[in-house]
Amino acid sequence: MGLIGRPFYTSKRWARVRFLALRRDGFACVKCGSRTRLEVDHISAIRKSPERAFDLDNLQTLCREHHAEKTDQELGRAPNQAKRAWQSAVAELARSHERKCNA
């Protein structure tokens, strides 16, 4: 779970600031607008800026796909194209289903 670990992500303080970030971002991914499988990302990683761990200005809401993409870039990992294509297809199906349900 990285340098911070479970106690950080299960703390009441994290739950509160995480909710504030989600609400500020309209409960949607700031990259694609998806409302499913949302994660709150530290723009500047905690390992680089631990003092900004609870800073709302250092947080953004991302869907799982975009969060994984950002993490891969930060760690210098090459994206798995087949996995990304599958994730995109699943995400599009979810968005399509969501649109039908909200119509």
N, C-alpha and C positions, 0 to 999 in steps of 0.2 A: 504494500500500500504506500510505498515511498517513504520519505523521511519523516513525515508528520504522523501518519498512521491512523488507526481506528479511533483513538481518543479524540483527536482533532475533529474528525468528520462526524462523530456522534455527540459532540458537545452542544449544549443549548445555544452557546454564542454562535457557532457555525450555522446551526439550524435557523437562527434569527436572521443572520446576514445573508444566508443563502436564499431565504424567502424574499428578503428585500430586493435582491438582485433579480430573482425570477419576476417579481411584481413590476419592477422598474422596466424590465425588458418585455413586458406584456405576455409573460409565460410562453415565449416563442424564441426559437434560435435566432440570434442576431445576424446570422449568415444567410439562412434560407427561409426563415419564418415557420419552420416545422414546430408543431406543438406536442410532438411525441418524443419520448425517451430523452428528456432534457437533462442536461448536466450543467452545473455552474463551474466555470473555468476560471482559474487564476491567470490573468493576462500575463503578468510577470510571475513566473513559477515561484512557489514558496521557497524552494531551495536557493533561488537567487535573491529573493526579497522577503525573508521571513517576517519582517516588520509590517508587510502589507497583506498578511494572510487574511485579515478581517476588514480590509479597506474596500468599501463598496466600489470605489473608482477603479479597483484592480480586478473586478469580477465581471464576467460576461456569461450570458446564457447561450449554450451551444447544444445542438442535438448530438447524440452519441457519435454520429458519423463525422461531423465537423470537429468535435473534440478529439477524436482519435487521429484525424488528419493533422490537427495542430500539434498534438503530442508527438506524432511521428516526425514532423518537421523539426521540432525542438530537439529531439534525440538523434536526428540525422539518419532516421530509418527510411528506407525506400518504401513507398506505398505499395501495398499488395493490390494490384489492379483488379484481379478477379474478385477479391473480397470487397473492394470498393464498388465494383459494378453490382455485385449481389446486394450490398447494403443500399445502394441507390435505388435499385428495383424495389426492394422491400419498403424503403421510405416513401417512394412514389405510390405504392399500393396503399400504404397507411394514409397518406394525404388524400388520395382519391376516396378512400372509405370515409375519412373524416368529412370531406366536402359533401358526400352523399348523405351522411348522417345529419349534417347541419343545414341541409337544403330544405 
